[in-house]
Amino acid sequence: MFEKIEIGSTEDDGTGDSLRDAFTKVNANFLRLAEYHANLAAQLGDARAATSPQWPGEFVPRHVTEHAPDIIPPMLGAIWVDASNRSVYVSVGTQTKDDWVILGESGK
């Protein structure tokens, strides 16, 4: 469930969320949206794979969290999203945790 940002009864009446609390809720809501999107994309990909023999196999494993990868990649091409640093990693192997390569990073 998404978190509602309380805006108060009237402008600047002090009954709404503080700016920090409001943006904490915004960040949590965007993380939920990213997770929902990843799950939906996986379901659609898996459904396509089940109905089309030309589809190249199961959907690529993906993980959305708030930290860098800390496990060995499950397969070549797996995707890991670190929402806290807005970083995306892709696996280039399946032997060690070092097989994750960062694709993009912003906000630092």
N, C-alpha and C positions, 0 to 999 in steps of 0.2 A: 504494500500500500504506500502511496506517496504521502509525503509530509506536507501539511498545509502551513503556509506562512501566515501568521496572525498579523494583521495590519492595524488593529486597534479600532476603536469606535469612531474617532475623528482624528484628523491630522495632528500628529505630535502630542497625543494625549497620554503617552507612556504605557498604554495597555497592550501594544503590539510587541512582536518579537524585536529583539535588538538586531542591529545590522549584522553582527557576527552570527547570531543564531539563525537569522533568515538565510544567510548565504551558506551556512552549514546544511540547512535543509535543501537549498538549491543544489549543492554538490551531491547530496545523498540521492535526490530525485534524478539527477542526470546519470549517476551510477546505476540506478535501477533501470532507467531507460536503456542504457548500454547493455545491461544484462538481458533485458527483455528482447532487445533487438538481436543479440547474439543467439539466444535460444530460438527465436522465431526463424532466423536464417538457417540454423542447423536443422530444425524440423522441416523446413521447406526443401533444403538440400537432400535430406534423408528421404523425403517423400518422392522427390524427383529421381533419386537413385533407385528406389523400389519399383518405379514404373517405367524406367527407360534403361534398357541394356547398354545404350551408348554412353550413359553417364559414367564419369571416371571413378566411381567408387563412393565410399562414404564421405560425408562432409568433413572438412579439415577440423581437427580438434581445436578448440579455442577456450581461453580462460580470461575472464575479466575480474580483476581484483585491485587491491590498493597497495601492492608491493611488487617488486621485481620478481622474475621467475626464481623459484627455489627448489624445483624438481627437475629431474632428467626429462627432456621432451619425449612425449609418447610416440611421435612419428615425425618424419621429415616434413617440414612445412607447417607445423602446428603454430598457432598464433596465441600470444599472451599479451593482454592489455593491462598496463599498470596505470589505473585511473588517477592515482594520487600525483603522479609525475607526468601524466599525459604522454606516456611512452608506449610504443608498440614493439614487440619482439617477435621474431620468427625463428623457428628451429632450423638449423643447417645440418643437424645430425641427431643421433639418439644415444650417444655414449655417455655424456656427462652434462652437468648443469651449464658448462661453458659453451654448449652447442646452441644456446640462445643468443641471437644477434639483435641488437637494438636497431630499429628502422627509423624511428623519429622521436625526438624529445623536444619539448618546449616548456616554457615557464621557468627556466632556471637562469 
